[in-house]
Amino acid sequence: MKIEKILNYWIVILLALMSCNSTRQADIVPDSLLIDLAAMPPNWYVQSTSNNPIKEYFNYESGADIWFNGDTNQDLLVAAHYVYELRSENQAARIFERQLSVRFNSSSIAVDIPWHIPPELPYMSEVAEQFHFACYTSNINGLSEICEAMGQYDKYLVIFHTHVSPNYMTYADIESILETIDAHMAEVIDE
């Protein structure tokens, strides 16, 4: 009788803890996980935001994105941050694996110098379950370097994509943005 009461007590506590955790996860909306203009270097501005990014290669439960432009008359400089919420951590892991070959494809006709990890920025997330960062040089509208990071954080797939420019977006700027994304994701997921 005493053992049964103890077991029932622990079952009630366990169920309460599980419901608190699922409530917290349900309260997290992808747009609350996006970086804001404060994370960007000077001379950038917000171009647009959305709570419904294009479902390019996969379906997701909910998503959000924010697009930035560099304030220059010479070149079009673009950066974007996407957050996709999947149904589960397992689905997010599968989508991450599939997206690696799609997003980091050196066979594209736009790729002049294939995807590579720049020696100046060998960034690896210590927060994400899976993470990949690389850059390539595009031959569209002249040569320009483009970098992208993709990470799986629990049931979220996060992508940051940017043009690189010495006066607008350096490797140090990218590293700072990736650290901001990691810190924010760690804070939210640990809650």
N, C-alpha and C positions, 0 to 999 in steps of 0.2 A: 504494500500500500504506500509506504513512504517513498520507494523507488519510483512508483508510478506518478506521484505528485511532483517529484523532482524532474522527471522526464517531461511531464506536462508543462512545468514552469519553464524549462529550457526551450521547449518547442514554441511557447508563446513569445519568449524573448527573441528567438531566432526569426520567427515570422514578423515580428515588429521591426527588427533590424532590416530584414529584406524589403519590407514595404517602404521603409524610410529611404533606403538606397534607390529603389526603383522610382520613387516619387522625385527624388533629386535629379536622377537621370532624365526623367520625363520633363522636368522643368527647364532643362538646358535646351535653348533654341540655337540653331547654327549662327544666326546673325549676332548673337551675343558673344560668339567666339572669334569674330573677325577683328583684325587689327584696325586701328583708326589712323587718321592723318598724323597724329603725334608720333607714330612709329616710323613714319617715312622721313627721309632726309629733307632739307629745305628745298624749295622750288618745285614741290609736287602738289597736286590738288586732286580732290576726289572727282572723278568723272561720272561714276554711277554706282548704285548699289542695287541689289536684287535679293528677294527672298525665294526666288524660283529660278536658279541657274538652268541653262539648257541641259537636258539629260543626254549628254553626248554619247557615252558608251555604256552607261549602266543606269539602272533605276535606283533611286534613293528615297528614303522616307521624307526627309526635308533637307533643304540646303540654302546657302546664302553665298553671295559674292560681293566683293567691292573692287572697283577698278580705279586706278590712279593714272594720271598723265603727268609727265614732266613738263614744267613750264618753260619751254624753249621754242623759239621760232625756227630753229635749224633742223631738228630731227623729231620724229614722233617717238616719244619714250613712253612705254606703257608698263604698268605693273598690275597684277591682279592677285587677289587672295580668295580662295574658294574653301568652304567648309561644307562637307556632305555628311549627313547622318544616315547610317545604314541600320538595318533591322537588328544586327547583332555584331559582336566583335568578330565572329567567324566569317560573316559575310564581308565585313570591312577588310579582313585579311585576304580573302579571295579576290576581291576587287582590286586591292593594292597590287597583288601579284600580276593580275591581268593587265593593269594599267602601266606597269613598268615598261613592257615592250611597246605599248601604244604611245605613251607620252615621251619616252626617251628613245626615239626611233632615228637612228643615224642614216637610214635609207631614204629619208624624205628628200625631195628635190630642192627644198629650201635650205638644206644643211650643206654648208661649205666646209666647215671643220666639224667633225663628228663630236657627239656628246663626250665630255671628259670632266673629270674633277680637277678644277684649277688648283695648282700647288699652293696658291695664295689663300685658298679657302677650302680646306679639307673638312668641312663641317659635318659632324655626325650628331644627331639628336640623342640625348641620354634619356629622353622622356617617351618618345614614340616606340611602339612595339616594332614597327618597321619604318625605315626611313631611307630616302635616296635623294641625293643632291648632285646636279651636274650642269654643265654649260655647253653651248655649241655656238658656232658662228654662222649666222644666216647670210645668204647672198641676195636676199630680197631687198630692193632699194639700197644697194650698197652693202658693205659688210657691217654687221652689227652683232654684238655678243648678247646672247639670251641665256639666262640661268633659270633653273626651276628646281624646287624642292617639293617632294611629296612624302607625307608621313601618315601612318595609321596610328591613331591615338584611340584606344578602346574601340568604340563603334563609329568613330569619325575618320573620314578621309580628308586630309588637309593638303591643299596645293598652294604654293606661292610661286609666281612666275614674274620675271622682270627683265627688262632690257638693262644692260650695263653701260654706263657712260662715266668717264672720269670726273665730270663736273656735276653729275646728277645722281648716279647710283654706283658706288664703288663696292668692292668685295667687303670692305669693313661695314658699309651700310647694310649689305645683304646679311652679313653675320649678325648684326644687331637686330634686324627684323626677324631672323630665324630664332634667335634667343628669346625675343618677345613672344613669338608664337609658342615656342616650347614652354615658357614660363606660364603663359595664360592657359594653355591646355593642361599643364600639370596642376595648376590651381583648381581648375574647374573639375577635372576628372577625380582628383583626390578628395573633393568635397563629398 
